[in-house]
């Protein structure tokens, strides 16, 4: 019987380098002989497809509808038979995911209460809770400068005030969930290389518990 894999979630506002760090950690784990599966949300399933149409502006929806779709998509993400996170982890594969617990709601807007967010996500957490949440903490001003260099068209949540609001929602949620979630703060104002070393330190601790 395979040893259960780990589930590691990467959280942070735009510009914090999550995708780069996921790729670097994936490579490092594979070099250590640890099988890895990388996934993101929304998925390519039916709920994820609806979310994609909303995010591209082809379909209008209120924040509550978007939030409910994220819950449905995430539950499918956890439990579907083909590429479900739970099945992968039970097979001994370590899963790395970009966003997990409440981050989609923080992004989607300031109009959904944190109480509702935590209640909705608790459904998913009962099915599968991350072994480790890595939060890449970044000054919103640094985030805005980074994404301004790399993108010509900003989505609505990429304005500086929304970046500040998103970071604040993360911090509020971490505080509210501190007895339930294992969160490690990573200083994302550093160089890519130093961030990767900090990530590796946290992940090694997880594997050697």
C-alpha positions, 0 to 999 in steps of 0.5 A: 500500500502506497504511503499517503502523499502530501497536499500543499497549497500555494496562496498569494496575490498576483505577482507573488510568483506562485506559478514559478515556485510551484514549478521549482518545487515540482522539479525539486521533489521529482529530483528527490524521487517524490511523485508530484501532480500539479493542478490549478483552479478552476478545473476543466470540468463543467463547473470550471468551464462555467467559471472560465466563461464568467472570468472572460466576461462572456457571462455575467454572474453575481458574486454569490453565484461565482462563489457557489460555482467555486465550491462545486468545482472544488468538490469535483476537483477533490473527488472526481475519479479521473484526476481527483486530488484525494485519489492522487494523494491516496496513491502516494502522489504529492499534490501542488495546487495554486489556491485552495481554501478561501482565496478564490473568494478573496479575489472575487470580491469584497462583497462576500462576507468572510463568515460565508466564505469560511462556511462554504469552504468548510465543506471542501476542507472536510473532504480534504484539507491541505497539509500545508498552506504556503502564503506568499506575502507581498506588498501590494505596491510590489505586486502592482509594479510586477504585474504592470511590467508583464501585462498590458490589460489589467483585470478588475482585481489587479488594481492597487486598491483591490490588491490591498483588499485581497491581501487583507482578506487573506490575513483576516481569514488566516487569523480566523482559521489559525486553529484549523489551518497550517499556514506558513508565511513566505516573504515574497518580496525576496528574490526568486531563489531565496523564496524557493529556499524558504519554500524548500525549508517548509516542505522538508519539515512537512516530509520529516514530521 
